[in-house]
Amino acid sequence: MEKTKTEILAEEILLKAKTELTGNIHSLIRAINALQFVPTNEEDVFTDAKSFYYNPQFILLRFKEDTSSVNRVLLHSILHCMLLHPFNIDFKDTTLWNLSADICVENIINNWNLNSTKSHKEAAQSMVINDISKSVKNLSAENIYYYLKGSELSQETIKYYSDLFSDDVHKIWYKNKNFAFFEFDDDEETVEARSIYKKADNRKGLSNESNDKIMYDAINGSAEEEKELWRKITPTVESDIEALKNQGLMSGVETAVLKGVSRDKYDYSKFLKKLISIDETIEINDDEFDYIFYTYGLNTYKNMPIIEPLEYAENAKVKKLFIAIDTSGSVKGEQVEKFIEKTYNILKSTDFFGKSTEVHIIQCDSEIKEIKILKSSQEIEEYIKNISLKGFGGTDFRPVFKYVDEIFTSSQKNEVNGLIYFTDGDGIYPKQMPKFKSLFVINDSCFDKSKMPLWAISLFLDSQDLIG
C-alpha cells in the first residue's frame, strides 16, 4: 500500500529527531534502533518497549508547533524503556505510577539540557521537581511514586502534574495484565497473542486457569527478553554521559537513576534463607538411649555393650531474627509493609517458626522508636495488618546494631540468626564489623554503595522485587 504524503513527512521528521538526538549522545542510536517506528490511527504517542507507535498527523502538528517537541517525546519514550518503566507496573495506584514515571524522565531530559529537546514547560516542571527534591534524594520513578503516595495530593494537583509532565500515554504497558490487550486494534502483536490463546484453548483437558497460564507465560516470556535487552542498552548511554561530563560538555548532569537500572539484582529469598540457617548440633539423644541394656552388656560381656550410643538428636537452639526498619522520611509505609510481608512469606515457607522463635521488629531513625518481639506467625500477621511507623528523623544504624550485639553477646551459640536492615542506605554506620550476620536491604536502586563500609553486605530491591 502506497504511503500518503503525511506518512512520508512524519517519517522524515522522526528520522530528523533520531539524527539530532544521536548527534548529542551517540550511544542513543542503539536505544532508538531497539524500537520499531509504527504508524497508527491512535491520537497519542506510546511505546511497549518494542515499538514506538505514533499518529503521522499528530507528529506533523507537534513539529509545526515546536520543532524540538518531536525530539523530546521520542526521548521521553526511550527513557521510559531504558528505565524499565513499562515492565514495572505492579503498583496499587496506576495513575500515580504513570505520573511518577513521567516526572522521572522529564527531569532527566531537563537535566541533560540538550538544545534539541527544549520545552516551554521546563520552568514550571522545575518548580515541582525542586519541591519533590526536598524530600527525595534520587528521583527514580519508584522514589517519586512513594513520595506522591504519601503526599495525598488532590485530584486537581494530580491533573495539573499530569498535564505538565505527560508526553506519551502508557495504556499499552498494561496490555499483558489480565489480558487487557484485547482492547487494542488487531495489530500483528495482538493477532499473535490471540493465536497463542486459541491454541491453548484447543488443548484437551486444560481448564481455563491452565489456558490463562499458558497464555501469560507465552506473552511475558518475550517481555523478560525485552527487559534484559534494555538492561544492556542503558549502561552504554550512562557511560557515554559520564564521558561527556569528563569532557566538560555535560557538567553537573546526574546519572544515578540510569546506574540503578544496571545494578545487579539478587534473590532475596536465597539471601534470607541463608541468613536464618542454623548449623546443626548433634548430640546423644538421652530420651531414646537405654542405659539398662548398655550397662547389662558391659557387666555380662565385659567390654561388649549390647547397644552402642548411636542415637542422635539435633539440639534445637532458640531462633532469634532481627528485622530493623529505617523510619527516616525517605522510607515509606507501603514499602515497609511489602518488605515485612515478603520476609514473612519466605520465613513461613521454611521450618523457621518453632516454640521458642523470636522475631524482633525494630523501628529506628536516629534512635530506636519501637521494638516488637513476635513469637508466632499469627503475631507477625497481626503486626503487618496494623503496622504504624514511628520516627521520620535522620538515620543512624548504630543503636540497632548495639541492641542486637547485646543480645548476641548474652546468647548461646546459634541462638541469633542475624539482622536484616531495610533502609535507603543513607545513614551513620557502625565503624566495626558486627559479630553477628547482618544484611542491608536497600530500597533505593540509585544509592551509591561506596558510601557503605567495606564489611556491609547489601541487597538492592526495587518495588517489583518486593511484590514478587
Secondary structure as GFF3:
##gff-version 3
##sequence-region A 1 468
A	DSSP	alpha_helix	5	24	.	.	.	ID=ss1
A	DSSP	alpha_helix	28	33	.	.	.	ID=ss2
A	DSSP	beta_strand	36	39	.	.	.	ID=ss3
A	DSSP	beta_strand	46	47	.	.	.	ID=ss4
A	DSSP	beta_strand	51	54	.	.	.	ID=ss5
A	DSSP	alpha_helix	56	65	.	.	.	ID=ss6
A	DSSP	alpha_helix	69	82	.	.	.	ID=ss7
A	DSSP	three_ten_helix	85	87	.	.	.	ID=ss8
A	DSSP	alpha_helix	94	112	.	.	.	ID=ss9
A	DSSP	three_ten_helix	115	117	.	.	.	ID=ss10
A	DSSP	alpha_helix	122	133	.	.	.	ID=ss11
A	DSSP	alpha_helix	141	151	.	.	.	ID=ss12
A	DSSP	alpha_helix	155	165	.	.	.	ID=ss13
A	DSSP	three_ten_helix	171	174	.	.	.	ID=ss14
A	DSSP	three_ten_helix	177	183	.	.	.	ID=ss15
A	DSSP	alpha_helix	188	202	.	.	.	ID=ss16
A	DSSP	alpha_helix	208	246	.	.	.	ID=ss17
A	DSSP	alpha_helix	256	262	.	.	.	ID=ss18
A	DSSP	alpha_helix	268	276	.	.	.	ID=ss19
A	DSSP	beta_strand	282	284	.	.	.	ID=ss20
A	DSSP	alpha_helix	291	301	.	.	.	ID=ss21
A	DSSP	beta_strand	312	314	.	.	.	ID=ss22
A	DSSP	beta_strand	320	326	.	.	.	ID=ss23
A	DSSP	alpha_helix	333	348	.	.	.	ID=ss24
A	DSSP	beta_strand	358	364	.	.	.	ID=ss25
A	DSSP	beta_strand	368	374	.	.	.	ID=ss26
A	DSSP	alpha_helix	377	385	.	.	.	ID=ss27
A	DSSP	alpha_helix	398	410	.	.	.	ID=ss28
A	DSSP	beta_strand	416	423	.	.	.	ID=ss29
A	DSSP	beta_strand	438	442	.	.	.	ID=ss30
A	DSSP	three_ten_helix	449	451	.	.	.	ID=ss31
A	DSSP	beta_strand	458	460	.	.	.	ID=ss32
A	DSSP	alpha_helix	463	467	.	.	.	ID=ss33
###
